[in-house]
Amino acid sequence: MSLRTKLSAGQLVAGIFSIIPAPELVEIAGLAELDFIVIDREHGGCSRESMTDMLRAATSAEIVPVVRVKENSSAAILEALDSGAAAVQIPQVGNKKEALRACAAARFYPKGIRGFNPYVRSAGYSAWNKKDYLNASNDDIAVVVQIEGADGVHNLSEILTVKEIDVLFLGPYDLSQSLGIPGQVDHPSVYERMGRVIDEAKRAGVVVGTFVDSTEKAARWIEMGVRYIAVSVDSGIFFNACRAIAEGLTLR
């Protein structure tokens, strides 16, 4: 079942971010029965080659692969989708024009301007029927736009008029920075600003997503209506597990 289908059905979807370019970690996340994994090309060290290997691993482990692209550009979005991403996550969307650009780059005519090549991995290297590939891509590819700064919050009402957005994702770390309190994601100002965005998005019928460091923190946002929740990052998850072992064996 595609991410768009789950979200349209009102389901909660949960996943993690991945900044370590390792297909094995993608497989493990899938075997753990998470809904999605965000392959992070904005902050991670993932090349196109390693991204493609991670996308293959996602297919094998039946987990939805989302690629957070480096920037809101047609070239970056096309690269991720042609390689086989099931969704793209676009950083630093600050206004309606930028949201429209992201959505158009992710979909084929007549819904967008994505370049069409039937010989790429996402088209089965030409094994797919061309019409079926075009239709399935437009129906299934999800677009997640990130509101991370004061400009995005200020322009929220006009961004929410872009009906092609599948998820409006709140980036708490960059939002805290734009509010002058970098890294303080639990600050009341961040909570208040995010709460207002969630309420307005819900009224507009747009799915909201966000990032948290723990499942305990996730509960707060799920109660408020968030349905696309990313809990931690592979590097942090591994560090915490190693630290727990060290502390449990009194090695520190």
Buried (B, 14 or more C-beta within 10 A) or exposed (E): EBBBEBBEEEBEBBBBBBBBBBBEBBBBBBEEEBBBBBBBBBEBEBEEEBBBBBBBBBBEBEBBBBBBBBEBBBEBBBBBBBBBBBBBBBBBBBBBEBBBBBBBBBBBEEBBBBEBEBEBBBBEEEEBEEEEBBEBBBEBBBBBBBBBBBBBBEBBEEBBEBEBBBBBBBBBBBBBBBBEBEEBBEBEEBBEBBBEBBEBBBEBEBBBBBBBBEEEBBEBBBEBEBBBBBBBBBBBBEEEEEEEEEEEEEEE
